[in-house]
């Protein structure tokens, strides 16, 4: 009997929650092992063996260790292609290329400004850190330009890579969740007709609802 894959890191982490959503979409059994970053568990030698940069998530599947959430998601989709949502990473080279280009757009264009806003607006207050208004303004301007591109794309297509939900859409869930539900910047998404429709659809998926439940639940035992 195959053992469950292991995901190391807190579900509140945007990168960890990306991997969890993918595992749930693919119906892959997993064990979530919380890493207490406040106590420096992510810098301990045993953890650095599987995540050399001392960040989260780390991922293990039998003897395989991986890090970087988008790479982990691609691996999950390919390794477990016959499970769960079979089209999550496409079923032919053209579909995969379309998904990859929007995954790259998320990683290179959407993630930098949205992550900066999530940190400044959602995490800095919790950590009692001073917010940088210059960073907030600049990041909001950059994100608005990206969302204008998305608005046009989503006027022609139900989802980013086509008419089916894929890992390209899934990858946007973590940061957008924080911005829409945990900051005053949600209108950047909801005020755009097509982006708002898209967000409402992808955020209502059962897989993501389960991730949000995990984020709101008491943490499991640490590693």
GIBEL-V304769 format. One record per residue. N is the residue number from 1. OMEGA is omega in degrees with one decimal (none if undefined). Layout:
n->N omega->OMEGA
n->N omega->OMEGA
This chain:
n->1 omega->-177.6
n->2 omega->177.7
n->3 omega->180.0
n->4 omega->173.6
n->5 omega->-178.4
n->6 omega->175.2
n->7 omega->-179.0
n->8 omega->175.8
n->9 omega->-179.9
n->10 omega->-179.8
n->11 omega->175.9
n->12 omega->175.7
n->13 omega->179.8
n->14 omega->-179.1
n->15 omega->178.0
n->16 omega->-177.8
n->17 omega->175.5
n->18 omega->-179.7
n->19 omega->179.9
n->20 omega->178.8
n->21 omega->179.5
n->22 omega->179.1
n->23 omega->179.5
n->24 omega->176.4
n->25 omega->-177.3
n->26 omega->178.2
n->27 omega->178.4
n->28 omega->179.7
n->29 omega->-178.9
n->30 omega->173.5
n->31 omega->178.3
n->32 omega->179.5
n->33 omega->-176.4
n->34 omega->174.7
n->35 omega->179.8
n->36 omega->-175.8
n->37 omega->177.6
n->38 omega->178.4
n->39 omega->176.4
n->40 omega->-178.7
n->41 omega->180.0
n->42 omega->179.2
n->43 omega->179.9
n->44 omega->-176.0
n->45 omega->-178.1
n->46 omega->179.3
n->47 omega->-179.2
n->48 omega->176.9
n->49 omega->-178.6
n->50 omega->175.8
n->51 omega->-171.2
n->52 omega->178.9
n->53 omega->178.2
n->54 omega->178.6
n->55 omega->176.0
n->56 omega->5.0
n->57 omega->160.8
n->58 omega->-171.3
n->59 omega->177.1
n->60 omega->175.7
n->61 omega->-171.2
n->62 omega->-176.7
n->63 omega->-176.9
n->64 omega->174.5
n->65 omega->179.6
n->66 omega->169.4
n->67 omega->-174.8
n->68 omega->-167.5
n->69 omega->-178.3
n->70 omega->175.6
n->71 omega->177.7
n->72 omega->179.8
n->73 omega->177.8
n->74 omega->179.1
n->75 omega->-179.4
n->76 omega->-177.8
n->77 omega->-179.5
n->78 omega->-177.5
n->79 omega->-176.1
n->80 omega->-175.1
n->81 omega->-175.1
n->82 omega->-178.3
n->83 omega->170.9
n->84 omega->179.6
n->85 omega->-172.7
n->86 omega->-179.5
n->87 omega->-173.6
n->88 omega->177.7
n->89 omega->177.1
n->90 omega->-178.9
n->91 omega->176.3
n->92 omega->-174.7
n->93 omega->-178.9
n->94 omega->177.7
n->95 omega->179.5
n->96 omega->179.5
n->97 omega->178.3
n->98 omega->178.1
n->99 omega->-179.2
n->100 omega->-177.9
n->101 omega->177.8
n->102 omega->171.0
n->103 omega->177.0
n->104 omega->177.0
n->105 omega->177.5
n->106 omega->-176.4
n->107 omega->-173.5
n->108 omega->-174.0
n->109 omega->-177.0
n->110 omega->-171.9
n->111 omega->-176.8
n->112 omega->179.5
n->113 omega->-179.0
n->114 omega->176.8
n->115 omega->178.2
n->116 omega->179.0
n->117 omega->178.3
n->118 omega->-179.3
n->119 omega->-176.1
n->120 omega->-171.8
n->121 omega->-176.2
n->122 omega->-173.7
n->123 omega->-178.5
n->124 omega->178.2
n->125 omega->179.0
n->126 omega->-178.3
n->127 omega->180.0
n->128 omega->176.8
n->129 omega->179.4
n->130 omega->177.9
n->131 omega->179.7
n->132 omega->-175.8
n->133 omega->178.0
n->134 omega->178.0
n->135 omega->179.6
n->136 omega->-178.4
n->137 omega->-179.0
n->138 omega->-178.8
n->139 omega->178.4
n->140 omega->178.8
n->141 omega->179.6
n->142 omega->-179.0
n->143 omega->179.5
n->144 omega->179.2
n->145 omega->177.9
n->146 omega->-178.2
n->147 omega->173.9
n->148 omega->176.0
n->149 omega->180.0
n->150 omega->-179.0
n->151 omega->178.8
n->152 omega->-180.0
n->153 omega->-176.0
n->154 omega->169.4
n->155 omega->-179.7
n->156 omega->-172.7
n->157 omega->-178.4
n->158 omega->177.8
n->159 omega->-172.9
n->160 omega->-175.1
n->161 omega->-178.4
n->162 omega->-176.3
n->163 omega->177.7
n->164 omega->175.6
n->165 omega->179.9
n->166 omega->178.9
n->167 omega->175.7
n->168 omega->175.8
n->169 omega->-178.7
n->170 omega->-175.2
n->171 omega->179.3
n->172 omega->-172.7
n->173 omega->-172.1
n->174 omega->-178.6
n->175 omega->-178.6
n->176 omega->177.1
n->177 omega->179.8
n->178 omega->-175.6
n->179 omega->-178.1
n->180 omega->-171.9
n->181 omega->-176.3
n->182 omega->179.2
n->183 omega->177.7
n->184 omega->-175.9
n->185 omega->-177.3
n->186 omega->-178.4
n->187 omega->175.4
n->188 omega->179.2
n->189 omega->-171.5
n->190 omega->-179.9
n->191 omega->176.4
n->192 omega->-172.2
n->193 omega->-174.6
n->194 omega->177.2
n->195 omega->178.9
n->196 omega->177.3
n->197 omega->179.4
n->198 omega->-179.5
n->199 omega->178.7
n->200 omega->-178.3
n->201 omega->-175.8
n->202 omega->-178.1
n->203 omega->179.9
n->204 omega->178.9
n->205 omega->-178.4
n->206 omega->-178.4
n->207 omega->-178.3
n->208 omega->175.7
n->209 omega->178.4
n->210 omega->177.4
n->211 omega->179.3
n->212 omega->176.2
n->213 omega->178.8
n->214 omega->179.4
n->215 omega->-176.6
n->216 omega->-179.2
n->217 omega->175.3
n->218 omega->-177.5
n->219 omega->174.6
n->220 omega->-178.1
n->221 omega->178.9
n->222 omega->177.4
n->223 omega->none
